[in-house]
Amino acid sequence: MISLFHQVGHQCSKVTTDAYSTSFSSAIRLLHKDIRQPIYDIYGFVRFADEIVDTFHDYDKSILLEEYREDTWKAISNGISLNPILHSFQHVVRKYNIPHELVEAFLHSMEMDLEKAEYHSAEELDEYIYGSAEVVGLMCLCVFCEGDMELYAKLKGPARKLGAAFQKINFLRDIQADYLALSRTYFPGFNFHQFDEESKRKIEEDIRADFDAALEGIRGLPWKAKFGVYTAYKYYNTLFAKICKMQPRKVLKQRVRVPDIQKAFIVLSASCYNKLNLI
């Protein structure tokens, strides 16, 4: 039965999400049940591409990524794939009319991770962040809006800002691992050995501006998505606040995390705000 094949693909995407990101998986569970699975399906696709460029060091990454790109477009064109992750992803792309430009932009940024070790200008970084983070948020927004393209157009700008803020915080949090393990630096002008308060402050101001622009968009989200996205926003804000309080040298040495007890409080607080319609 074809329905069983569809089910297996969706299950693979959920298992992938649960295995690779407990935080993201927890956030998805805060969405309405009607839109959880499509977000799992998007994450599975994104995660596998990311694994190619970040993990498969003993293989030819460029060949693997090109094969993944070709298989992705075949799956979307044919409406089926024997790769369960791509099969579930193409289903979301076709059902929610996700613009193909978003998929291509994401794959392009994955290529950039293979070709570039550092970014020399804000324009280069913006191009990378658009494809690696902002378009993922826009894919999710297509699901959240459930076909309402007028609402999608209205929320597109804030959604991009939220994706950019999340990505830049990830860059700060993982700055040591990216530099030492992958020889990558993302922030223009960044020098691992000369990272000071002024450099850190400029990055923080940029992130804060993205957060401010994103919040209004979260308030305009459909009710099925608002609580889950707002909770993710509060989680990253908490992570960001911790980084802001750290000395630059500690940021370079220590990967910041939010304790489980604090995560639980964030969910409870966000739930209260949501129920009282205070978001």
C-alpha positions in Angstrom: 0.0 0.0 0.0 1.3 3.4 -1.0 0.0 4.9 2.3 2.4 2.7 4.2 5.3 3.9 2.1 4.3 7.5 2.8 4.1 6.7 6.5 7.6 5.2 6.6 9.1 8.3 4.9 7.4 10.6 7.5 8.6 8.3 10.3 12.2 8.5 9.0 12.1 12.3 9.1 10.7 12.3 12.7 13.3 9.8 13.8 16.1 11.9 12.2 14.8 15.1 14.0 14.6 13.4 17.3 18.1 11.9 17.0 19.9 15.0 15.8 18.2 17.8 17.7 16.3 17.3 21.0 15.7 21.0 21.2 14.2 21.3 17.8 12.1 18.2 18.3 10.8 19.5 21.5 9.8 22.8 19.8 8.0 20.9 17.0 5.9 19.1 19.7 4.6 22.5 20.8 3.1 23.1 17.4 -0.5 22.0 16.6 -0.6 18.4 15.6 -1.8 19.3 12.1 1.5 20.9 11.2 4.1 18.9 13.2 4.8 16.3 10.6 5.6 18.7 7.7 8.1 20.5 9.9 9.8 17.1 10.7 9.9 16.5 7.0 11.6 19.8 6.3 14.1 19.3 9.1 15.0 15.8 7.9 15.9 17.2 4.5 17.9 20.0 5.9 19.7 17.8 8.4 20.9 15.3 5.8 22.4 18.0 3.6 24.1 19.6 6.6 25.6 16.2 7.6 27.1 15.9 4.1 29.1 19.2 4.5 29.9 19.0 8.2 30.5 15.3 8.9 31.3 13.1 6.0 35.0 13.9 6.0 36.1 10.5 4.6 34.1 10.9 1.5 33.9 13.3 -1.5 31.4 15.8 -0.1 31.0 17.7 -3.4 29.9 14.5 -5.2 27.5 13.5 -2.4 26.0 17.0 -2.3 25.5 17.1 -6.0 23.8 13.6 -5.9 21.6 14.9 -3.1 20.7 17.9 -5.1 19.8 15.8 -8.2 17.8 13.3 -6.2 15.9 16.2 -4.5 14.8 17.7 -7.8 13.9 14.3 -9.2 11.8 13.6 -6.1 10.0 17.0 -6.4 9.4 16.5 -10.1 8.3 12.9 -9.9 6.3 13.2 -6.7 8.1 10.1 -5.3 11.5 8.9 -4.1 13.0 5.7 -2.8 15.0 7.9 -0.3 12.4 8.2 2.5 13.8 11.6 3.7 13.5 13.0 0.2 10.1 11.4 -0.4 8.6 13.0 2.7 10.2 16.4 1.8 8.9 16.4 -1.7 5.4 15.7 -0.3 5.7 18.9 1.8 7.1 21.0 -1.1 4.2 20.0 -3.4 1.4 20.1 -0.8 2.3 23.6 0.6 3.6 25.0 -2.7 7.0 25.8 -1.2 8.8 28.0 -3.8 11.6 26.0 -5.5 13.8 29.0 -5.2 13.9 28.4 -1.4 15.1 24.8 -1.9 17.8 25.9 -4.4 19.0 28.7 -2.1 19.4 26.3 0.7 21.4 23.8 -1.4 23.6 26.7 -2.7 24.5 27.7 0.9 25.5 24.1 1.6 27.8 24.3 -1.4 29.3 27.5 0.1 30.2 25.5 3.2 32.3 23.3 0.9 34.0 26.1 -0.9 34.4 28.9 1.7 36.2 28.9 5.0 35.6 32.6 5.9 33.4 35.5 4.9 35.0 38.8 4.1 31.9 41.0 3.8 28.4 41.5 5.2 27.0 40.7 1.7 28.7 37.4 1.6 27.5 36.5 5.0 23.9 37.6 4.2 23.9 35.4 1.1 25.0 32.4 3.2 22.5 33.0 6.1 19.7 33.5 3.6 20.2 30.1 2.2 21.2 28.2 5.3 18.7 29.6 7.7 16.2 32.2 6.4 14.8 30.0 3.7 14.3 27.1 6.1 12.2 29.5 8.2 10.3 30.5 5.0 9.6 26.8 4.2 8.2 26.4 7.6 6.2 29.6 7.2 4.6 28.1 4.0 3.3 25.3 6.3 2.2 27.6 9.0 0.2 29.7 6.6 -1.5 26.6 5.1 -1.9 28.2 1.7 -2.7 31.7 2.7 -0.2 33.4 0.4 -1.3 36.9 1.5 -0.4 36.1 5.1 2.9 34.5 3.9 3.9 37.7 2.1 3.1 39.7 5.2 5.2 37.6 7.5 8.0 36.8 5.1 10.3 39.6 6.3 10.0 38.9 10.0 10.5 35.2 9.4 13.7 35.9 7.6 14.9 38.0 10.5 14.1 35.3 13.0 16.0 32.7 11.0 19.0 35.1 10.7 19.0 35.7 14.5 18.9 32.0 15.3 21.7 31.3 12.9 24.0 34.1 14.2 23.5 32.9 17.7 24.4 29.4 16.6 27.6 30.8 15.0 28.5 32.5 18.4 27.7 29.4 20.4 29.7 27.1 18.1 32.5 29.5 17.3 35.2 27.3 18.8 34.0 24.1 17.1 33.6 25.8 13.7 37.1 27.2 13.9 39.0 24.3 15.3 37.1 21.4 13.8 36.0 22.8 10.4 38.4 25.8 9.9 35.4 28.1 9.4 34.7 31.6 10.5 31.5 33.3 9.6 31.6 36.8 10.9 33.4 39.3 8.5 36.7 40.5 10.0 36.6 37.9 12.8 39.9 36.9 14.2 39.8 33.9 16.6 42.9 35.1 18.4 41.9 38.8 18.6 38.2 38.5 19.5 37.5 41.4 21.9 34.5 43.2 23.6 34.1 45.6 20.7 33.9 42.8 18.1 31.4 40.8 20.3 29.3 43.9 20.9 28.8 44.6 17.2 27.7 41.1 16.5 25.3 41.3 19.5 23.8 44.5 18.3 23.1 42.9 14.9 21.4 39.9 16.5 19.3 42.2 18.8 18.1 44.1 15.8 17.0 40.9 14.0 15.2 39.7 17.2 13.3 43.0 17.5 12.1 42.8 13.8 11.1 39.2 14.2 8.8 39.5 17.2 6.1 41.4 15.4 5.9 38.6 12.8 5.6 36.0 15.6 2.5 37.9 16.9 1.0 37.6 13.5 1.4 33.9 13.1 -1.6 31.6 12.9 -2.6 30.1 16.2 -1.5 26.6 15.3 2.1 27.9 15.0 2.4 30.9 17.4 3.0 29.1 20.7 5.7 26.8 19.3 7.6 29.6 17.4 7.3 32.0 20.3 8.8 29.3 22.7 11.7 28.8 20.3 12.1 32.6 20.2 12.2 32.7 24.0 14.7 29.8 24.1 17.1 31.5 21.8 16.7 34.8 23.6 17.7 33.1 26.8 20.7 31.5 25.1 21.6 34.9 23.6 21.4 36.6 27.0 23.8 34.1 28.5 26.3 34.8 25.6 26.0 38.5 26.1 27.0 38.2 29.7 30.2 36.2 28.9 33.6 37.5 28.3 34.9 37.1 24.7 37.5 34.6 25.7 34.9 32.4 27.4 32.7 32.5 24.3 35.7 31.0 22.4 36.2 28.2 25.0 32.8 27.3 26.3 29.7 26.1 24.4 26.7 27.7 26.1 23.6 25.7 26.9 20.3 26.2 28.6 19.7 23.8 31.5 16.7 21.5 31.3 15.0 23.2 34.3 15.3 26.5 32.6 13.9 25.1 29.3 10.9 23.9 31.3 10.4 27.3 32.7 10.6 28.9 29.3 7.9 26.6 28.0 5.7 27.3 31.0 6.2 31.0 30.7 5.5 31.0 27.0 2.3 28.9 27.6 1.0 31.4 30.1 1.7 34.3 27.7 0.0 32.4 24.9 -3.1 31.5 26.9 -3.5 35.1 28.1 -3.0 36.3 24.6 0.0 38.4 25.6 2.3 37.4 22.8 
